[in-house]
Amino acid sequence: MSEPQTSQQPTTAVNYVVTSAPPNPNGDLHLGHLSGPFLGADVLSRYLRQRGADVRYVGYSDEHSCYVPRRAAEIGSTAHRAALTFGARMEETLSLGAMHHDWFTRPLTTPRHDEIVQRFFTGLWEQGRLDVHTLPVFWCAHCERELYEAEVRGECQFCAEPSDGVYCEACGLPQDPAGLAAPRCTACWETPQIRELERICFPLGEYRERLLGYYEKAQRTAEWRPRLRAYLETLLSRDLPLTPISRRADYGIPVPLEGWEGHILDTWFSGIFGYIAATACLTAAEGAPDEWERLWSAPDTRIVNFIGFDCSFSHAVLWPALLMAHGGLTLPSQVVTNEFYRLEGDKFSTSRNHAVWGGEFLRQVSADALRFHLCLTGPEREQTNFAAKEFAATVDTMLVGGIEVWTRAVLATVAEDFAGTVPDEVPISADGPAAAMPAELTQLISTSLEPAAFSPQQAAAGLAEVIARAVADLPELEKLRGSGEPYARRTAAHIEALAALAVASAAIMPGWSAYLAGHLGVPVDQTTRMPAWPAVAARLVAPGTTLPASLPAFFHEVA
């Protein structure tokens, strides 16, 4: 595949459907989860809305996953109760982090999810797009059950890293049915036998050439991250695997065919149709129940999927091929991956309780502070690390010691020397760094957060650099005190730069952005709760505007 040729021009005259990979409701979300698809999808959705685009951000809880009954057995509960408990906990955490979807489906209590999954399966079956094959399957004689995915643990047949029975977290490659090396049943840890079972399969290999053409076209307008491009090149250099999409189990969405009683649809097959179902639920709630069909078939819809790299096979290979097989559906324009976010040098782990749980942490710290730090340190292209000391330094240096020191100093200057109003009829000074900041911030965010080359890390780093320069200029502002017009002009420049920061940071720090913008008199859209994107050459804060003498601290230092 050729190198991408991306465009930085904002495209707001289209519809966007933004998705985040469905989490398993087997525990709360930790910071590793939040730093990836959830924060990325939320930041992009907010940015696009600020630019005037029509955006639907949807997702769902993977409540039919076999990880749910496994977790339920561990805590002495039932699968349905575990899904209900942990699904609610995940939604609460996303809300605390200001990352909640426009619609987040809970399939066990939302029949529409299963209906749409079965509808699309039936369509593929009736079109002859699916086959039946007899395949090997692990069988645990001790537990007397077949083992799939979360029910079996071993070594990846390709990279030898620890892996469950479907996709390897390390290399992202799908395991052959019963192909996992050194397998063990996760209930009793005995070595399973191998049996054979008839399963419904998707002939993925038939779509190899169409997938190559799809990637070539998609990467002309969007930058797919390097590891995903390398993964696709490796995978498509050989025959694509036959992909089972059904399994025998008593928990999941039933196969809606006579003679297949006791078989369920694999959640890795169902996922793309789960996104469609969430969109259908959202548009129905908006009063347009049929709008989802137009969105998922219109050529002017841009679908952007956010995933961890380990979900690359499903989102970037299997699901586009399923959409092709069905026909008449829009393919994703961008698949945005992230790598693992580590905790104090080691991998986040729910099973080992090596994690910083999102719900607990967000009750102790500012959501905007955490969002800013996760954007700044997030694992966009390589594994990165969360350390408590580094988070504290971000808050104390860049937010409390940066943004708030700057804001207090500027408001105090206006209160003490300009009777609490923005200097009237004074052009902004061309001297000093503050005068250039509005244009710099506009360019920074336009470059960093457009879907074509999306990078919250670049945006956050740029914001931090602007804040540091503004604080460093405060002594120079103080030196001009009493000089008349030069002092007024420099003060006006700092006010405008603060307002520009409030606008530019809206997608990353939405709470603080709306808070400061409201106090500076910058209009805030009551639907999106974001200040409007600035017009060319327009002043954000009008001369003569009355400003508060001070503001209560928004962030707080971390011990």
N, C-alpha and C positions, 0 to 999 in steps of 0.2 A: 504494500500500500504506500502511496506517495505521502510526502510530508504535507500537513494541512496548510491551507491558504485561508487564513481567517480574516474576517472583517470586523472592525471595531465600531461600525456605525450602529446606533441603537435601532432596533426594529420594534416599534410599538404598535404598528397597524396590523398586528396579527393576534390570534388567541394563543395563550400558553396554558398547557397542562403540566404542572410540576409535581413530581412524585418523590417520595423517600422510601427506601427499602423497608418492607414490612417487618417489624420486630416480633420475635417470639415472646408471648406473654408468660415467661417462666421466671420473672423477677423484675425489679425496677430497672430503669435505664441508668447506666453509669456514664461517667464523663467521656469514656471512649465511644459510646454510642452517640452522645450528644454532639461530639466534636466533628462527626462525619456527616452522614446524609441529612440528619434532622436540621442542624444549624445551616448547612449549605443550602438546602432547599428553601428554608425560611428566608435566608438573606437574599437569595435570588428573587423569590416571590415578592418580597418587600421592595427591592430595587426596581423591578419591572413595573410594579404598581405606581411607584413614585414617578416613573417616566411615562405613565399614562396607558400602560398595556392592560389588557383584560386577562387576568390570571386566575386559574383554579389550582390550588395546592391541595392534593388529596393523598391519602394513604389508608392503611388498614392494619389492624392487629392480626398477626398470623396465627389465629386461634385454632385452625385445623392442623397445625404442625404437630408432628409426633414428639417434638420436644416438650409439649404441654403435658401429655400423660406421663412422660418420664419424670418431669418435675413434680407433678401431682403425687406420684408414687413415693418420691423422696420426702415429701412433707406430710404424707398421710392424708391427702385430700383426693378429690376427683378432678378429672380433666376440666370439666365445665366450671367448677368452682375456682380452680387455679386460673383459668383463662379470664374469668370475671374479675378476680381479685387483682391479678397482675396487669390486666388490661387497663383497669381503672387507675392503678398506680402509675402506669406509664403515661396515661393521658394527663394526670395531675402534674407529673414532672415536666412534660412538654409545656403545659400552661405556665408553670412557675418560671420556666426559661424563656417565655414568650416565643415558643417555637411550635405552637399548636397548629394543626392543619385547618384548612377551611372545612374539610370533612375527613373524619377518621372513622372508618367503618369498624364495628365490632361484629364480625360475622355470625357468632353464635346467637346474637340477638337482633340481627338484621337479615331477614330472609332474602332480601334483594341480592345479597352477595352470592349465595349459593345458586339462586335462580339464574343469574347472568353467567356464572362459571359453567353451569350445566348447559345453558343455551348455546354458548360458544363451542363447548365440547361436542354437543349434538350436531352443530353446523359442520364442524370438521369431520365428524364421523360420516354424516350423510353425503358429504362431498368426496368421500373416499380418500381423505388425507391422512388417515390413521391405519395402522396395521396391527395384527395380533401375532405375537411371537412367544415361543416357549423359551424362557430364560432361567439361568441359575439364580437361586436365592438362598441366603443364609437361613439355617434352621437351628434353633437352640433346643436340643433334646431335653435339657434340664427344665427350661421354662415352658417347653412345648409351644413355641411360637416362632413365626418367621420374623426376621430381623431386617429392618430398613433404617437408614439414616441415623437418627439419634439412638437407635436401639443397638447399634454395633459400633465398636471403636477399634481402630487398628492403625496401620501405617499406610500412607498414600502410596499407591502403586507406581507413581511417577517420581515423587521427590522424597519419599520415605519419612515425611513429617507426620506427626500424629494427626489422624483424620477420622471423622465420622464416615458413615457409609455412602454419602452421595458426592459432595463437593469438598475438596481439600481447602482449608482456610489459607494455607501457605501459598500454594501455587495456583489455586482456583480451578484446577482441572477436574472434570467429572470422573468418578471411579466407575469402572465397568461393573455391571451387576455381579455381585459376589467377587469382585476383583480386589477388594481391600486386603492388604497383606497383614498377617498376624492378627486376625480378627478376634474380638472378644465380645460377648453379650454384655451390655451395660447394666443388666439387672443382676446377673449372677457371676459374671466375668469368666464363664466357661467358654471354651473354643467351640464355635458352631460347626455344624455339618453343612453340606450343600445339597439342596433339592432343586427341582425344576417347577416352574409355575408359568401358566399362560398369563401374559400381561399385554395391555394395549400400549402401543409404542408409536412414537412420531419419527418418521424417516428423515431425520435432520440432514443427512448427507445429500439428499436431493436438492437442497437449497443452498449448497455451497457457492455456486457461481452467482446466484442472486444476492447472497450476503456480501460477497466481494464487491459487487457493483454498488450495493447500498453503502458500505463503508467508504468506498471511493468518493461517492457523491456527498455523503454527510461531512466528510473531513475537508471538503473544499470550503465550507463556511463555518466550521467549528473545530476547535482544538481538543481532540480527545487525548487524554493524558498519556504520557509515553509508555507507562507500564501496560495500560490497557491495549494500546496499539501493538506493542510487542507480543502480548498475549494472543491477540487476534491473528497476528501474522503467523505465530507458531501453530496455533490451533488449525488455521485454514491451510497450512502447508501439507496437511495430510487429510485422510478421510475423516469426516465427522461421525461421531458415534450414534448408533441407534439409541433413541432416548425413551425409556419406559415412562409412561405418564399415569399408570394405574398401579395399585398394589392391593393385596388382600389385607384388610384391617377393619376393625369395628369402630374406628374414630376418624371422621373426616367427611368430605362431601361424597355421597354415593355416586358410583357410575350409573348414569340414568339409562341403562340398556337392559333389556330382558336377557336373562342368562348370566348376568354379571353381578348378581346379588352377592353381598359380602365384599365387594371390591370398592375402593374409594379412589378418587382422583388425587394424584400427587400434588402437594402444594406448590412445588416448583413449576408444574404445568399451570396451575390455577392463577399464579401471581399476576400475570399481565391482565387477566380478566378481572382480578380483584381491583386493579386500578380503574378499569372501566366501570365496574360496579360502584366504586366510591364516587366517581364522576357523575354517574346516574343518580345516586342518592343526593348529591349536592345540587345538581340542576333541578331535581324535583323539589327540593327544599326552597330553591330560588323561584319556584313557580313556573319552570320551563321543563317539564318532565322528559321531553324528547330532545332537548338541546345536547345531551351527551352524545347522541348518535352523530349529530353534525360535527361536534368537536373532534370526535375520534375518526372522522372520515374526511374532514375538510383539508384541502392542500395548504390553507393558510394557518393551520394549527401547528404550533411548535411544542413537541412533547420532550421534556427534559427529565431524565431519570437520575436520581442521586443514590449511590450505592457504595458499600464497602467493596474493596477489590475482590474479596472472596465470592461476591455475587456476580462476577463478570459473565460467567457462562449463561446464567439464566437471563439476565437483563440485556446483554449485548449480543448474544448468539441465539439461544433457544426462543426467546420471546419475539424478537423481530421475525424469525422464521415462522413462528406460529401466526403472526399477523399477516405475513405474506401468504401463507397457506389458506387462511380464511378468505383473504381478498377484501378489498374495499376499505381497509383500515390504514390510518396514518402511522408511519414508523417514527420512532424517536429521532429527533434531530440531534440530540446530545445525550451521552451517558457519562456522567461525572463521577469518577471513582475517588476514593480516599484510601490511604493505607492505615495500618494499626496505630492507634494512639496509646502509648505505653504509660504506665504509672510508676514513677520513681525507678525507671529503668527496666521494669518487668511488664509483661503483658497483662492488661486488665482481664480478670477472670471471675465470672459469676460463680462457678463451681468452687473455686478456692477462696471466695470472698475477698479477693484482692482487687478492690475497686473503691472509687469514690462515688457513692450513689447520688444520682442527680437530685432526687427529692430532698434528701437530707442536706446536701451541700447548698442547694438553692434557698433553703430556709435560713441560712446563715450569712449569705453574701448577696450582693446585688446581681440580679440577672444580667444587667447590661455589662457589669464588670466581667462576669464569667464569659459572656458572649464575645466581648472584645478580646479577652485573653485566649479563648479557644480559636478565634479567627487568626490571631497573631501567631499562635504556636501549632495550629492544626496540621494534621498529617496529609497534606494535599498530594504530594508527589513522593514522599518518603516517610518512613516511620518517624514520629516525633514523640516527645515525652512531656507528661504533666508532672510538675513538681510543686509542692505547696509553697516553697520559698519563692519560686519564680512567679507564681500567681500573686503572692503578696507583694512582690516587687513591682509587678505591673500595676496593681491597684495604687500602691503608695507613691510610685514615681510618675506614672503616666496619667492617672486619673485624679487621685486626691492631690498629689503634688504637681500635677500638670494642668489638666482641664480646670479643676476647681480653684487653684491658685490664680490662674489666668482670668477666670470669670470674676472672682472676687476683686482682683486688682482693677479690672476695667470698670466694673460697676461702682467701685469706690471712687475712682477718678471722675466718673460722670456725676456722681452724687455730690462730691466735694467741690468740683471746679466748674461744673456746667449745669448746676441747679437741677440735676436729675434727669436732664433731657439730652437727646443726641444733638451734638453741636449743629445749629441751624444754618442752612445754606452754606455749608463748608464742603468743598470738594475733598475727596479722600486723597491723602498725601501719597505721592509716588515714592517717597522716601521710606525706607524700612521694609522689613519682610512682610508685615501684615497686609500691605496694600496688594501684594501679588497673590495672597492666599486664596481668595474666592475662586479665581480662575484656576489655580493649581488644584484645589480640592475638586472642582467640577471635572477637570481632566482626569484626575486620579481615579475617581469613582467610575467615570464613564469607561476608562480603560480597564479597570480591575473587575468590575461586576457585570459587564455585558456577558451574555451566555457564551459567546464565541470563545472567550479565553478567561473564563470565570476564575477569580482568585481572591477570596476574602483575605487571605494571608497578605497579599500585596496591598490590598486596600487598608487593612489595619496597620501594617508597617508604615504606609504613607501617612495615615492619620497621626500616628505616634511621632513621626518626624516633624510634621507641621506643628503639633502641639509643643514639642520641645523648642522649636525656633521661636514660636510666639512667646513662650515664657522667658526665653533668653533675651527677648527684645524689651521686656518690661522695664529694666533699668534705664534703657535709652528713652523710653516714654517718660519716665520720671525726670530725667535730665532736662526735658523740654518744658517742664512745668513752669508756668508764668511767662512763657514766650509768646502768648497770643495765638495767632493763626497756626503756626507750625504745630503747636501742642494740640489744638483743636483738630487739625487735619490728621495727625497721628492717632489721636484718640478715636476719631471716626473710622479710621482704617481698622483698628482693633475690634471695634464693635461689629463692623461688617464681616471681619474674619471669623469672629465667634459665631455670628449668625450662619455663615457659610459652613462652619464645622457642624452646627446643628443639622443643617440640611444634608450635608455629605455623609454624616454618620447614621442617618435614619435607619438604614437597612441592618446595620451592625448593632447599634445601641438605640433601639426604638424608644425606650422609656425616657432616657436622658435627652434624646433629640427633641421629643415632643415637649418635655419639661422646659428646656432652655428656650426653644423656639417660641413657646407660648409667652414666656416672660420677656422676650425681646420684641414681641409684636409681629413675629413672622407668622403668616397664616398657616394653620394646621388643618389638613383635611379631616373632617370628623368621621369619615368612613374608614380611611386607612390609618388615621392618627399619625400621619407623617406630614412634615412641611413640604410644600410643593417644590418641584425641581426649579431652580432659578431661571428666569428669562435672561436672554443675552443682554449684558450691559445694564441690567436693572439693579437698583439698590434693594437689598433685602430688608434693611431697617431704615425707615424714612426719617429724614432730618426732623427734629422736633418731637420725636417719639419719647414719651416718658418711660424711664427704666427704673426698676427697683434698686434701692441702695445696696441690697445684698440678697443672697438666696440661701436657704438652708442647704446644708451639705447633702448631695445626692448619693455619692459613694461613701464608703467608710473604710478606714484602714484595716488591714488584716494582720492580726497578731502572728 
